[in-house]
Amino acid sequence: MLDETRSEVAQRVIAAMAGPDARLREDQATAVGALCEDGARVLVVQATGWGKSAVYWAATAVRRAERAGPTLVVSPLLSLMRDQVAAASRAGLTAATLNSSNFEEWDEVEHALKAGELDVLLVSPERLANPGFGRRVLDGLAGSLGLLVIDEAHAVSDWGHDFRPDYRRVSDVLQRLNPATPVLATTATANQRVTDDVAQQLGEATLVLRGQLARASLELSVVPSLSPLERYAWVVDHMPTLAGSGIVYTLTVADAERLTEALREVHGDAVPVAAYTGRLQADERHALEDALRDNRLKALIATSALGMGYDKPDLGFVVHVGAPPSPVSYYQQVGRAGRAIDHAHAVLLPSEADAGVWDYFATATIPVPEQVRAVLDVLDRSRDEPLSVVAVEAQSGVRRGRVELLLKQLAVDGVVDRVEGGWLATGVEWSYDEEHYDGVVGVRRREADIMRAYVAGERCLMELLQESLDDPAAEPCGRCSVCRGGLPDGLGPRPSDATVSAVTAVLRGQVHVLEPRKMWPGGAFGTRGKIAAEDAHEEGRTLVFADAPEWRETVARMFGPDAPAPPEVGEASVALLSRWRSSWSARPEVVVDLTATGHPQVTASV
């Protein structure tokens, strides 16, 4: 419980973080008080911006004042860790992180930890799976932790919208802990099923503190019936007039990069924007996060790589170009906006194409038995010789991203083990839990149905999001585009024709490079390592990349009833070759066609 001394320590932390007039909320005080007791298990499910991190900083300060060991925070994203280190510092705590971007600091951090100089260590769930980390840090720390914090705890549950297999490693940490170590799990995005699952993993006596999830500062809107290209144009039209700075979320990296280029070409330096994706290096991501936080950028055009935990209290808008597959993940992303301001826009620009993305995500993390057997056969043949991911990919025929996911899932089940030098099979039999995985897919498809209802504007948008999270206090908000009967002032239903034409021209002028392979697939061709320059292909070019919005309608016509390709395809091909010829090593001498089945006229005309 929070006696007078503990309450004073906790209150100092809250004042340092949120200002001298800030006070502990009732549930914050309850959580901190519970975590002061040995062996406590607490799960906090509260709205974005509620102050969940204040709970673990206050609890850490109280326990450290009573000479408890340091706090270990398991946190999912590098951007989130960086913000948390800064927040801990404001709270008067000394914090550090061990992650893939600060390798040169590991020795210093580990030394400070062993010397008792750190109050808080932040790590990713992937770090828990690292054998070196387990040996050097976790083994020595597990018995002396003052507090374990599992941030974004919905990722522990594979019923959750953002399940990450490495989060299952947290259960290993729980088993290795001194039973007296208190544990706190926090999330804003857990429905009742996920809440129950996480609480069960923490232990039977888990205290669950769940609050209302409505966000009074958010004005939710849906702009329906736009084509993929018109969505780009809508963002280009509205970006200069949206209040403050914000985030535009896209479903793919390609969309983020294309939309950024369109905005830059049309508005130039008058509306500074940048693309933020998982392809960027850590220092590049940090620089962009700071630029948005300091309002040096109007917006980041981002994938979900910028999501959990990014903290900019005055973020004025969040726009989604495409609907996420889950109302829970959508709630989390729009929750970045309006934390410390009275009004913020959250605008969704859906498209019929979104359903294909939802279908992909419904099964993306479900293991395919044939692929699992192919991976395990490769590891079984290697016997006691560890294999790299690249080698497993080459010998199994399963693509690398899928191999990485399967190995993580199999490791959690004890079927494979990550060791120095690669991966080994443990000899434990693997079985496919069809009933469980069918249930997970069913939940995800029901979430997609909720997003369809959201897009259709069947009823209050905020109420629908609250209900998807099983919030018993859900009720109509009176502010969204459904409750108002239309879009708020300043938001139009369609982009201008001139902007659509300008965006089309920009996108059709982009260069899409076909990158040649640079490394031999390990073990597949009797060689490995870098492909020699004389054996490597040159870069290629492509006119239409995947489902590029600027060509979507044209391609759809081309692959309808067979007919010659529209003239703009030939004109664009000539323009592409003209731009390319300044950099090619030799003029092409041969044209080879690959006939499109059932469309000979298309092939011949192109």
N, C-alpha and C positions, 0 to 999 in steps of 0.2 A: 504494500500500500504506500501512498505518498504521505509521509509524515511532514512536519513543518520543514525540516532540514532538506529532505529530498525535494519537496515542492519548490523551495527557494532555488535549488540548483536547476531544476527543470525550467522554472520561470525565467531564469537568466538566459538559458539557451533560446527560448521562444522570443524573448525581447531582442536578443542579438540577431536573430534571423529575420524577424518580421517587424521590428520597431518597438519602441519603449511602451507603447500602449497595448501591444499584443498580449493575449492571455491564452492559457491552455484551454482548448475546448474540453467539454465533459468527457467525450470518448477518448481524446488524447490523454487526459489525466488518468482515465481508467486503464488505458493500455500501458502507459509508463509505470503506473503503480503496480500492475500485474507483473511487468518485466523486472521489477526490483526483487521479485521472489525467485528463489532457486527452482529450476525445473519448469518454469512457466512456459506455456505454449499459447501464442496469441496470433490470431489472423484478423487483420484490419482490411475491410472492403469499404472504401470510401471514394467519393467523386474525385476526378482529376482536380488538382488545385486545393484540395482539402487540407493538406499538411501532413501527409503520411510520413515523409522523411523527417519531419520535426519530432515524431515519436521516437524514431531510433536514435536521433542525435541526443534528445533529452535523456532517454534511457541509458545511452552510453555514458553521458556526463555523470549521471547519478551513480552508475555502477563503478565507473573509474574513480569517482570520489571516495567510494567505499573499498578501493584497492582491488577491484575485480580485474580480470585480464582484458585484453583488447576485444573489440568487436570485429567480426568477419562479416562483410556484406557481399552477398552474391548478387551481382547486377548484370543485366543482359547486354548492354551496349556501351561502347567506348565513350560516346558523347554523354551518356548518362553518368558514367563514372567520373568524367571530368567535372561535370556540374556538381556531383555529390562531394568530390574532394573540396571544391570551392565552398560549398554549403557547410561542410564540416568545419572548415577553417573559420567561417563567420560565427559558428557556434562555439568557438574556442577549443576545438579539438584538432589534433594532429592526425591527418589522414594521408594515405598513399595507396597506389594501385599497382598491381602486377598485371600487365597485359601485353599483347603482341606488339604494341607500338612503343614501349619504353624498355626494351630488353636491356639497354645499357645501364638502366637504373636498378635492375633487379637485385644485384649484390648489396647495394646501399640500402634498399628497402628491407631486404631480409635481415640485414645486420641491425637496422633500427628496430625491427620487430622483435628480434631476439633480445635486444638490449632494453626492451620495455619502453621505448621512446615513441611508439605509435599507439594512438588510441583506436584507430580504425584502419583495417586493410580491406580494400575492395578488389574483388576478382570476378571474372566471368565464369559462367558454368562450364565453359570449355576448359578453363584452367584447372578445374577440379579433376578432369579426366587425364591431365598431363602427369605421367609417371614421375618426372623430376620434381614437380610442384608437390605431389603427394609425399615424396620421400624427404625433400628439403624443408618444406614448410608445414604441410597439413599434419603430418605425424607428430611433430613437436607441439603444434598449436591446439590440436583437438581437445586435449585434456585441460587446457588452461584458458579457453575462451571465456570472456565475460558475457558475450551475447552473440548469437548468430542471427543475421537478418537475411531473409530471402525476398528480394525486391521483385516486383512484377511476377508474383507467385502463381498467377494463372498459367504461366508457362510450364509449371511442374506437371500439370494435368494434361493428358492427351485428349481430354474432352474440351480443352480450352482452345480459343481461336488462334493462339500463337504458341502452340506446344513446341518445345525444343528438347530433343532427346537428352542433351547434356544436362538439362535441369534435373533429370532423374538421378544424376550423381549426388544431388543434395541428400537423397535418402541414405546414401553411403556415409555422408558426413554426419548425419543425424545418429547413425548407429555407432560411429566412432566417438561421438561427443561424451564428455562427462555428463551423466544424467542430470546433474544440477544446473547445467548451462541453459539459460532461458533462450527461447527461439521466437522470433517475430517474423511473420510473413505478411506482405502488403500487396494490394492490387486495387485498381479501380475497375477492372473489367472481368469480373467473375460472376456468372449466374449461379443459381442455387446448386446445380449439379457439380460445377467446378469447385465452388466453395466447399461442398461436402467432401469432395475428393481430396482437396488440399488439406482440409482439417483432419481427415482420416490419416493422411500421410504424416502429419505433425504429431498426432497422438489423440487418444480418446478424450483427454481432458482439455482440449483446445478451447480457449475463449475466443468466440467470433464476435467482432464488433462491426456491424454493418449499418451504414447510414444511407440517407437519401442521395440519389445520383443525379437529380435535376440540376442544370446549370442555368441560373437566371440571366447570366450575361450573354448567353449564346442565342443568336437568331438564326434558326435553321431554315434553309431554303433548298428547293429542288428546281432546276431548270431543265424541263424534259424535252424530248423530241429533237435533239441535236444530233447530227452525224458526227463521227469522230473528227472530221476536219472542222466542222462548225464549232466544236468544243474548243479547239485550239483558238479559233478566231474570237470566240466569246471571251476567253481569258485575255487575249491581246487587246480587245476593245475595252475591257473593264479594268485592267491592271492600273492605269494611271489614276483612276478615280476611287478605287477602294481605299478606305481609311487606314492609315498607319502602314505597318509592314506585316507580312504574313508568309504562309506556306501554301504552295500549290502541290498537291499530291497527285502522282500518276501511278498507274499499275505496273509500268515497265520502265526499265532504264532507257530504252530507245525513246519512249514518249517524253521522258524528262529532258533528254538531250535535244530532241527535235523542237519541243515547245520553247526551250530556252533560246535556241537559235532564232526561232520566229519572233520572239519578243525583242531580242536584241536588234534584229534586222529592221523591224518596224519602228521601235521606239529609241534605239540607240542608247546613249548615256543618260537620257532623260529619265529612264525607268531601269535602274540597275538591277539585274537578276543574275542568278547563277544556278547551274544544275548540281544537285547533291545526290549522289548514288553510292552504292557499295563499291564501285570501281575506283573511287578516290582513295588516296593514301590518307593515313590518319591525320597528318599535319595539315593536309588540304581541307579535310572535313572540319578540323578545329578552327581553321581560319575563316571558313564560311559560316560556321555557327556563331563566331564572335562578330562577324560583319553584320549578320542579321540582328543579333542581340543589340548591337550598337546603332542600328538603323542606317548603316551604310549601304545596305541592300534593301530594295523594295520587297523582294521575295526570294525565297529559295524554291526552285522547282525540283521536288524531291520524290524519291521512292520511299518505301517504308523504312529504309535505312535511317531516316530521320524520324524518330517516333518517340518511343517510350522515354520519358524523363527529360526531354529537351525543355528547358525552362526559360521562357521569355514572358514575363508576366503581362506585358503590354501588347502581346501579339494581337493584331487587329482583325485578321481574317485567316480562314483555312478554306481553300477551294479544292475539291476533288475532281480531277478529270478522269472519270470512271469510278464506279462504285466498288469498294472493297467487298470481298466475299462474305464478310461477317458484320452484323450490326455492332458487335462488341468491339472489333478492331476499328470500325468507323467512329464509335463513341470515343475511343481512346485517342484517335488522331485529331478529331475536332476539339477534344479537350485541351489541346495545346493553346487554344485561343481564349482570350477574355478572362484570364486569371486575376488580373489586378485592374481591369477597366470595366466600365459598366455595360459596354456594348461591343459585340464582335460578331462578324458574319461567318457562318459556316455554310458553304454553298456546294451542292452536289450537281455535277454535270454527267448524268448517266448516258449510256448508249446500249443499243441492242447487243453490241459486241461484248459487253461485260459478262454476259452469261457464260460465254466460252471460258473466260478467265476463272469464273466461279467454279465451273466443272473441273478445271484443272486443279485448283487448290483443294477441292473436296477430297481428292485421292493422292495429292502430291507427296504426303508423308507416310502413306500406307505401304508397307513392304509388299513387293510382288514375289510370290513364292519362287518362281522360276529364276528371278534375279538373285534372290538370297542363295538358292542352291548353287548357282554359277559362281558366286563370290566364295562360298564355303568350299566348293570343290577346288578352287584355286589355292585357298589357304591350306586345305588338307594335303594337297600335293607338295606344298612347300615344306611340310613337316615342321621342323624346329627353326627354319630360316625365316625371319620376319620379312614381310613384303610391304613395300610402299603402296600408297593409294594408286600411283601411276602404274605400277606393275600389276596390281589387281585389276585396274581398268583394262589394260592391254590384254591380259590373259583371259578375262571373263567376258569381254565384249559389252560390259555394262558401262554406261557413260560415267565420267568422273564424279559429277555432282551427286549422282545417285549412289555411287559406291561410297562416297563420304557419309551420306545419310544412313545407308544400310549398316556400315561399320559401327557408327555411333549407336544405332538401335540394337544391334547384336551385342555390343559391348555392355549396354545396360542390362541385357538379359543374361550376361555371363557367357555367351557363346563364343565371342572373340575377345582378345585382350590387346590393348595398345601397350607396346613395350618399346625400349630403346631400339630404334632402327625400323619400326614399322608395326605390322599387325600379325598376330598369331591366332589360330583356332585353338580353343581350350579343350575341345572334345565333348563339351556339353551339347546335347541334342537340341535342335531348334524346331519348334512347332508353330504353325500358323494359327493364331487365335481368331478364327473366322467370325465368331459371334461378336467378339469385342470390336474388331475392326469394322464390321458391318454397322455396328452401333455408332461408331465415331463418324463414319461417312454419312450415316443417316442424320446425325446431329448437324453436320456441316451443310447438308442439303436443305435442312429445315431453316438454318440461318440464312441461306441464299434466298429462300422463300420470303423471309422477313425483309430482306433487302429489296425484293421485288415489290412488296407492299409499301416500303418506304419510298421507292422511286415512283410508284403509282400515286402517292399522296392520298392513300385511303383514309388516313386519320392523322391526328397530331403527331408530328415527327419526333418531338422530344419524348412524348408518352410512349411511342413505339420503341425507342431506344431504351428507355427505362424498363419497359416490360421485358425486353430481350435479356436484360440483366436481372430479372426477377425482383425489381424494386417494388415493394408493396405500396410505396407512396406515389406511384405513377399516376399522373393526371394531365389533362390538356394544358399546354404552356401558355396559350394565348398570344404567342409571338411568332411562331413559325409561318411559313408560306401557306400551309394548310389552314391553320387557325385564322390567319388574316384574309384568306381567300385570294391570295396573289403574292407576287414578289414585292419586297420592300422597295422604297424609293431608292433610285440609283442603280438598281439591277434590272436589266432588260431581258426579254425572253429570247432574243436572237441577236447574233452579231450583224454588223453591216455588210452589205454585199462587197463593198470596197475592201474591207478587211479580209473577207473570205478569199478574194482574188489575190490580195497581197500575200497572205499566208500560203496559199497554194503555190505561188511563184517561188517563195523562199524555200519551201520544203522540196519542190521538184528540182531546185538548184543545188541541193545538198549532195555531197560526195559520200557514197557508202563504199568503204574499202573492204575487200575480202582479204583478210589476213591469212597468209600461208602458215602452215605448221612450222614451228621453230625447233621442236624437240622430237626425237624418235620416241614412240610409245615403248616404254621399258619392256624388253623381252619379247616383243611381238615380231620383230624382223631380224632377230639375231644380233641386234646392236642396240645401243642406248646412248643417251646424251644429246648434245646439240647437233642438228643437221648441218652439214658443211654447206658453205655458201654456194658451191658449184652444184650441189644437189637440191637446193631449196627452190621452190617456186617463187615467182615474183608476185607482188600484190596484185589483186584483181579489183574490178569495179562492178557494182550492180546498180541497176536503175531502180528497181523496186525491192525494198527490204521488208521482208515479212508482210505484215498487214498494214503497211504505211498508209496513213489516212489520206494523204494527197493523191494516192492512186487507187484507193479502195473501190470507188464506184467504177472506175475504168476497168480494173481487173475483173470485177464482177461481171461486167458486160462481155469482156473477152472470153470468159469461161462459161458463158451461157451457150445459146445455140451457136454453132461454129460459123464464123464470119471473119473477114479480114480485121486486123487490129485497127483501132481508131488512129487517125493520122498523128495525134499528139504523142503516141508511143514512139513512132519512128522519128519524129522531130526531136523528142527528148533524148533518144538514143544517139542521134547525130551530135546533139549538143554535148552530151556526156563524153563521147569520143573526142570531140574537139578540145574540151577542157583537159582531158587526160593526156593527149598526145605531147604536151609540153614536158611530161615527166616519164614517158615510157622509154625503155632502152632500145626498142626497135619497132618499126611500123608493123602492125599485124598483116600477115599475108594470107591467112586462112580464116574462113568463117564456118563454124561447125554448128549445125542446128540439132537440138534434142527435141524431137517431135513430141508435142503435147498430145497425149492419147485422146482421140476423139475430136481433136481441133487442128486438122491439117492446114486450114486456111489461116488460122492465127499464126502458126509456125512459119508458113511460107511468106506471109506479109511482113512479119518482123525481120 
